[in-house]
Amino acid sequence: MPRTHLDAAGHPRPQLVRDPDWRDLSGPWQFAHDDADLGRSGRWMDPDVTEPFTGTVIVPYPPESEASGVHDTGFHPVLWYRRTIDVTKPAPGRRLLLHFGAVDYRADVWVNGHLVGRHEGGHTGFSCDVTESLDRDGEHVVVVRAEDQPFDAAQPRGKQDWRRHPHVIWYHRTSGIWQPVWLEEVPEQHVTALHWTPDIAHARVQCRLRLSQWPRGPLHLTVRLTRGERVLAEQRMRTDGQETSFDIALPALRHAQDLDELLWSPEQPHLVDAEVELSEAADGAPVDRVTSYLGLRDIGWDDGVFLLNHKPYFLRFALQQGYWPASHLSAPADALRRDAELAKEIGLNGLRIHQKIEDPRFLYWADRLGLLLWEEMPAAYAFGTPTVERVVSEWTEVISRDLSHPSIVAWVPINESWSVPNPALVPAQRHFMDALYHLTKALDPSRPAVSNDGWEISAADIWGVHDYSQQADVLRERYGHASLRQGDIAEKWPAAKRLTLDGVRHQGQPIVLSEFGGATFAPAEGAEWFGYDIVATEQDFADRMTALVNAAVNSGLAGFCLTQFTDTEQETNGLFTADRHPKIPLPDLREILTRTRAGSGG
C-alpha cells in the first residue's frame, strides 16, 4: 500500500521520506566540554581516543538542559560528542548519509577519524556522506565537535542569553546537537530537495526538484498526486539536469464551486500525497523513489486584508517561543504535536514562531492539524559584515528547507530591529533589512515577507505592529477605525520606536497587531522582569484578555498575535504555564480568543 502523509509522523524530514526506514541515533552519546579548545590538537576525533569523553549526554537534548543528563548552564563554547554505530558498508551504487537536524552553532563531523562534513548555522540541518569512511562492516566511530560562542553578538542566537543566568526576555542557551541525528541509505543518484508551490487560480502546482549529482544520462521523473483514493494528477517528464522545475496541471481545481475537499485551511487541513519516482530513460531501471505531501492553498493580501484561498481571513495568533523547561529548544517526546493541538483547542488559527526555526516535525503537525505559522529568523545582536553573511546564508537555508509547508504563511527575517538597531540613522542597516525582504521574495514569491516586524517598517507585505498598551480604550482609539485598512494609523510611535521609516507608503498591506497583551499572572518567584503588567487573580487575567482581544477583533486590523502561548523561564505571561497547563479553563480561553467581530461572523 502506498505511503501517505500519515506515515510521515515522527520522521525528521516529513516532506521527503524514503524507504527503507531511517535509523534514529538519538540516545546516549559520550560527551566532553573543551573550554580550552584542546580537542583538535589532541586528536579527539581519532577513533581510538576515548579518555577525554568522561561524560554522557542524551542526544538530541542540549547539555544545558536537564533532559540531556548534563544540565550544565555555564559558559562552554566547545563541545565534543562521540558514539559508535554498527553499520554495514553500502553495496556499490549506494551511499550512507548521516543527517543532523540542527547543531548550534558550528559543527565538524568525523567518522573513523575522517572529516566527513562541516556546517555553520545553528538552526538548519545538514548531511554528511560517510560512505568512503566506512572501511569495514561492524562498529564505526562518529565524533562531532560543536562550537557555540556565547559572547559572539554577530552570531544568530534568537532568545538564547549571553549572560550566565537568564534575564529579562532571554533564556538559557541551547548549544550543540538539539535536533535528531539519523542515518539513511540512499542510491548514489537521489533526490535531495523537493519543493511544491500551489497556484489555485491557474489550477496547477509547481514542482522543483534537486538531485544529488548531475545525471550521467537522461532520466525519467514521474510524479503522482493523490487525495485519498482520488488521483489528482500523474505526470512524467524527461530531465537531464541536476535541478528541474515544472508545472503539474490539476484539473480538479478548475471546478471553482467544488473545492472544499481539496483546499488546505485551518478549518479543513486537506493534504495531498505525492509519490516521486526517478528512473533511467534508456531502460526504465529504477533510480530513486520518495514520498511527500503538499497543501493546496494560496496566500495573498489586498486592501488591508489578509487573504487565504482568495478570501479574507482574520489571523488569531499567539507568540510561541518553542521552549520547554527540561529540554529548552529541543522538544520532549510528543510535545510538538501537543502544542499544535493546544493551539487548536483554544481557538487559535495560528502561531508566530518567535526567534526560532522550528523542528520540521512541528511543521508537519501544523500542516496536518491546520495551523498557520509565521516563521522568523533568530536574531544576531550586532550589525556588521559577519552578521550580514551569517544571516543571509542561514536564512536562505531556512526558506529552502521549509518552502513547501502549507502552514507557513509569512517569512520574518528581522524582529524589532534586533540586528539592525538604527536603520533610521544608518543607511547600511536599512539596506540590509530591505535586502533580506527582496532575498526572501526572490526565494519564495508566493508568501508575504516582513523585513522588520514590530516597528521601523520598511519593505514589507504585512505591517506588523507591537503595542503593549494594557488599556483596551487606547487600542480602540489607535486601531478601531475602518480607515486603518488604508494605512491611516493614528499613533506613529506605539512603542519605543517609530512605526515606519522615511519614505514608506501604505500600499494595501494588512496591518496586524503582531505582539500585544503580555500581562503576567502569578510572576515567577524571584523574577527580575514582570512582563508588561501584572494581574492579581485568574478573573483579572481573563478580564484583561477579554478587553484587549475585543479591541483587536473589532478594529481595522487584519489579525492579532497575543503574547504569549506559554510561560518561558522568567517570562510568565503565557496563556499556558511552561508545563502546558492553562492559566484559566480551556473553554474560557477559547471563548475569549474566538470572539467574532461586531456585525460579522469572522
N, C-alpha and C positions, 0 to 999 in steps of 0.2 A: 504494500500500500504506500503511495507517495507520501513523503513527509509534508507537513503543513506548518504554519506559524505556531501552532500549539506545541509542536515538538521542539521549538527553539527555546522554550522556557529554561532558564538556568545556563544556557550556552553563553560563553563570554563574548561571542561575536554573533548575535542572534540573526543578523540580516545577511550572513554569509556562512552557511552551515554545510559541512561536507562530511560524507561517510568515508571511512568508519568513524565511530565516535571519538571525540577528543579525549585527551588524558589530563586530568587535573593534577597539578603539582603543589596545590595548597597543602598546608600542614607544617610539621616541624622542619626547620632548616637550622643548621649550625650558624652561629652568629658571633660577630665581634664588632665593638666600636674601635675606631682607629683615629683617635683625636690628634695624634702626632703625624698622621698620614705616612706611616711607615710601610704600609702593605705592599705597595708596588715594588719598592726597593727590597723588601723582604720576601718577594716572590710568593705572596699569599695565594696567588692564582694557580700555583702549581698543584697538581692533584695529590702529591704526597705530603704537602704542608698542611698539617691539621692543628698544630699546637696553639695558634692564635685564636682558634674558634672554640672558645670556652663556654659560650652561651648558646641558648636555643631561642629561636623566635618562631612564632606561629604565623606563617605567611597565609593570607596577604595583609595582615594587620600591622600597622606601623609600630616601631619599637617604643614610641612614646605612649602607646595605648596599653590599657590593662589587658585587652584581649590578646595582645601579642605574646604575653608571658614575660616581657622585658620591663615594660612600664617605667621607663626612664625618660623624663621630660627635660633633661638637661641639654646643654649645647654639645652635640656630637655631629660634626659636619661630614664625617666619612664613616660609612657603614659597610661591613662585608658579610655576605651570605654564602653558605656552602651546603650542598647536598649531593647525594649520589642518586642516579637514576638507572634503572635496569631496562635497557632497550636493545633491540636487535637492529643492526645496521640495515637500512632500507635496501631493497633489491635495485638492480640497475634501472634507471629511468624514474626512480622515486627519490624524494627528499624528505628530511625530517626537520620541521620548523619548531623553534622554541619561541613562544609568544609571551609577552609581558603586557598586561593591561595598562599599567602605569607605574613608573618608578620616579619618585621625586628626589632630586631634580635631574642629575646626570647619572648615567649608568654605563658601565663597562661589563661585558659578559664573556666569560671564558668557559670552554668545555675541554676537559682533559689538558688544560694549560694553553689551549689555542684561543686567541681572541676571535670571537665569532660575531660580535656586534657592539655598537656604541649608539647612544641616543641622548639627546638633550631636550628637556621639556618634561615637566612633572605631571602632566595631566592627560597625555595621549599615549597610546600604545606603540609598540614596535615588535619586530620579529627578527629572529636570527636563524639562518640556515646552518644547522650544526652537522650536516651530513659528513663533510670532509674531516671533521674532528673525531669521528667515531671509527677507531682503528680495530674494533673487535665487537663481538656480541657480549652482552653482560653489563657489568656496572661501569658507569661513567660519572665523572665529577663535574658538576656545574658550580661555578663561582661567579658571584656578582659583587661588584664594587659600586656603591651608590654614594653620591656626593650631594649634599643639600646644605649650602652655606646660609646659616640663619641671619647673617647681617648684610647679605648682598641685596640692597634695596632695588637693584635693577633686575632681579630675578622674579618672574611672575609667581606669586605665592598666595594671592587671594587673602583669606581671613587668617592665615597662619601667622602667629605672633613672632616678632623678632626679639621680644623680651623673654626673660626666664619664666615668668608667670603670665597667664592671660590677663589682658587689661582692656577696658572699655568694650569695644566690639570685636576684638581679636582673640583667637582661641589657641589651644595647644597645637603644636606643629604635627604634621603628618609627613614623615620622612621615609625615604627608601621605598620598598615594594609595598603598594597599597591597593592593587587590584590583581585579579587572578593571573597566575603563571600556568601555562599549559602547553602540551605537546600536540603536534598534529602532523601526520604523514600525508604528503601530497604528491601528485605527479610532478615530474620535472617542469612541464608546461602546465600552469594552473592559473585560475582566476584569483587575482589579489585584491580587486576592488570592484564593487558593483553599486551603481547609483541609479535611483529612479526619480524622475521628476514628472508628476502628472500634469496634464493640461486638459481640464474638464471641458472648457469652451470649445476646443477643437477635437474632442473625443480621441485622445491619444495619450501615451506616456512615453517619455524619453528614457532610453536605457543607455547608460555609459558603463563601459567595462574595460578593465585593465588586466593585462596578462603579465605573468612573471618574467617573460622574456620575449624578444622578437621571434615570431614564428619562422621555422625553417622552410615552411611551405604554407600554402593556403589552408585555412581551417573553416569548418562549418560551425556556426553558432545557432543553436535552436533555443528559443525562449517560449515557455508555455505559461500563461497566466490563467488562474482558475479562482473561482469563488465558490467554495464547497464543491459540488459535483458539476457546476457550470463552467465550461471552458469559455473564457472571455477572449482569448487570443492565442494563436500559435504561429510563430514566425521563424523562418530560417533564413540566414544570410551568410554570405561568404566574407571572410576577413583575412587580411594578410599583414596586419599591423599589430603593434603591442597595445594600442588603445583604439577603441571602437565606440562610436556614438550613433544611435539610430532611433527612429520613432516607431512605435508599435500602435497601430490603429486599434481602437476599442469601440466597435460598432454599437455595443450596448449603451454607451454614453450618449448616443445620438437621440435616444428617446428621452427628451427633457422632462417628461411627466412621470417617468418611471425609474427614478434614480435612488429611491430610498434604500434599496438593498445593495447599493454599490458604493455610495459616497461615505467617506470617513468623517466623523464628527464626534465630539464628546458624548453626545446623546446616542449615537449609533456608530460605534467604532469598528466598522466593517474593514477587514483586511483582505487583501488579495494575495494568494500564494503564487510564488514564482519558482519555476524549475529552469535552470540554465545548463545546457549540455554543450560541450565542446568536443568536436570530432575532426579527424583528418578528412580534408576534402577529397583526397585521392581515392581512399578505400573505405571511408566511413568508420575507421577504427576509433573507439572512444578515447578521449584525452582527459577530460575532467567533467565533473558534474557537481553542481552546488544547488542548494535551495535557499530561497529568500522570501521576503514578503514586502508589500508596499500598501500604502493607503491612498485612495483616490480622493484628493481634496485640493481645493485652490485657496490661496490666501491673497487678500487684496485690501485696499484702503481707498476711500474716496469721500469727499465732502465731510471730513472729520469723523468718519465711521470706519471701524474695523470690519472687514468682510470675510466670512468663511463660506466657501462654496457660493460666492456671489451674493450672499445675503448678509445684512447687518447682524453683528454678533457682539454682545456685550461681555467683556472679559471680567471674570470674578476669580481673582488670583490671590495667593498668599506667597510671601517671600520664603523660600526654602533653602536652608543652609546645607542640608545633606550631611549632618553631623550626628554622631551617636556617642554617648558618654564613655562607653567602654572600648570603642574602636575608632573614634574620631572620624575622618572622612571615609574610612572603609566601612562597608555595610555589613552588619551581622547577618546570619542566615535568615532568609525570607523577609528581611526588613525593607528591601526595595519594593517588593510587591505591596507590603503592608502600608507604606507611606502613600503609594498611589491609591490604594483602597480607602484610606482615611480621608484623603483629599476629596474623593468622590462622595464619601458618606456624608460629609458636612456641606455638600452642595457647591464646592468649588468646581470650576471648569478648567482650571489651570494653575500652574505654579511657575514662579520666576526663580529658576535655579541661580542662586546668588554666589558669585565668586568661586565657582567650582564647575569643572567639566564632569558631569555625572557619568557614572558607570553605564555602559551600554545596556546592561541588564535592567536598569531602571527605565531607560528609554523604551525598552521592549514593553514593559508593563504599562507605561504611559500610552504607547501605541495600542496595546491590546485592550486596555480598560477605558480609554478615551479621556485623555488629559492633555490640554495644551501646555506647551513649555516655551519659556524664553531661555535661551542658552547664553551664558555670559562668561567672558574670558576672565580668569583670575588676574588680579592687578599686580603690577610692579609698583614701586613707590618712589622711584627716582627717574626723572626723564633724562634721556641721553641715547647715544648710539647703541649701547648694549641692550637697553630696553626695547628700542625700535626693532633691532634684529631678532631678539628673542620672541617678542610678542607676535611679529609678523610670521615667523616660522611656525610657532606653535598654533596660532590661530588658524593658519592655513591647514594644518593637520587636523584641527578640531572640525572644521567645516567639511573636509574630505571624509572624515570618519562618520559624521552624523548627518550628512546631507539627506539621506533617504528616509529618515524617521518622520512619519506624518505628524507626530505630536509636536515637533519643533516648529514654531510659527514665527519666531523672531530671533535675530542674532544681535548680541550686545557686546561689542569688543571692549568698551570702557564704561565704568560706573563712577559717577560723581567726580570726574576729573582726577581719579586717584593716581594715574601715571602721568598726567599732564596737569600739574597743579595751577598753571597760569596761562591757559590758552587765549585769554583776552589780551594778555600783555606780551606773550612770547609767540611770535608767528610760527616758529618751528613746531610748537606743541599743537597749535590748531591744524597745521598741515598734516601732522601725524594722525590726529583724530579723523580728519576728512579722508586721508589716505586709507585708513582702516575701513571706513564706510565704503569707499569705492572698491577696495580689495574684496570686501565681503560681497558686494553686488556683482563683481566680476566672477567670483567663485560660485555664487548662487543668486541669480537674479530673480528667483521665484519667491523669495521671502522678504519681508521688511527688515531693514537693518537700522540700528540705533547707534550712532558713533559715540554718544556720551549720554548715559541715562541719568536723569535727576535734575541737572541744571547745565548751564553753559552749553546749550544745544547748538550744534552747527548742522552738518549734514545728517539728516535723519528722516526715515519714513514714518516713524511714530515719535511724538513728543512725549517723553516720559518725565513726569514732574514728581519730585519728592517734597511732600508737605506734611509736616508732623504737627500741625495745629491740632490741639485737643478740643477745640470748640467747633461743634457742627455748624453753628451760625456763620463762622468765619469761612468754612469750606463752601457753604451755600453761596455766600457773597462772592467768593472767588470763582467758583465753577458752576454755579447754578443757573446760568443764563444760556439760552439757546445759541447766542452768537459765539459761544466758546468754540463751536464746530468750525467757525470761520477764523479761528485763531485769536479771538478777542479775549485776552487774558487780563483780568483786572489787576492782578498782583504780579509785577515783573520780578520781584525778589521774594518768592515764597519760602526760601530757605537761606542758607548762608551766602549764596552766590546768585548772580543774575540768571534768569531763566534761559535767555537766548543770547548768542554772541552777535556782534555788529553785523548787519547785512543779511541776517537770516529772516526770511519771509515765510509766512504760513502758506502752504500750497495744498491744503486739503488733508494734511496729516491728521490721523486720530490723536487726541490728547488723552493720555492715560495717567491716572494718579498712581504711579508705579511704586511708590512707597508712601504709606500713611498709617495712622493708628499708633501702634508701638507702646501702648500703656503696659506697665508692669503690674502684675497681680502676684503678690507674695514674692518679693525680691529674694534672691539667694542670700543665705546667711553670710555675712561678712563682705557683701558685694560693694565694690567701689563705683559702680555705674548702675543707675536705676532706670534706664530706658528714657522714654520721652515724657513719662508721667507715671504716677503711682496711684492705683486704686486700692481701696481698703478691703473690699468684700467681693464675693462671687457675683452678687447682684450689681454692684458698681461696675464690675468688668463687663457684664452683659449689657448694662445700660449704655456704657461708653461706646461699645462696639455698635450697638443698635443705632445710636445717634449718628456716628461717623459714617457707617455704611449707608444709612438712609440718605445722608447728604451726598455721598458719592454716586449713589444709584440715581437719584432724582436731580440730574445735572446734565450739562452738555458733554460730559466725559464719555469716552469710548470704553472705559473699564477702570478697574481698580486692582491694586495689589496690596493686601494688608500685611503689615509687619507684626508678627511673622508666624510661620507654620508651627514651629516647635521652639521651646526654650533651647538655648545653646550656650553651654557653660554659664557665665555670669549674666548673659543677656536673656533675662527671664520674662520676655514679653511675647511668648508664643500662645497660640490657640491651644496647643498641647504642651505638656511637660516634656522634658528631654527623653523620658521613657515612653512617650506617646500616649499619655493619659490626658483626656480632655479637661480643660480648666472649668468648663461648665458642661452640662449634659449634651451629648451629641445632637439630640433633636432640637435643643435650643440653639446650638451653633448653626445647624442647618437652616432654621427659621430665619436667623439674623442674616446669613450670607446669601440666601436666595430671595430676599425681598425684591418684589417687582417694581418697576418704575411706575410712578403715578400715571394712570390713564393708559397703561400698556401691559402686555403680558410678558415682557422680557427684561 
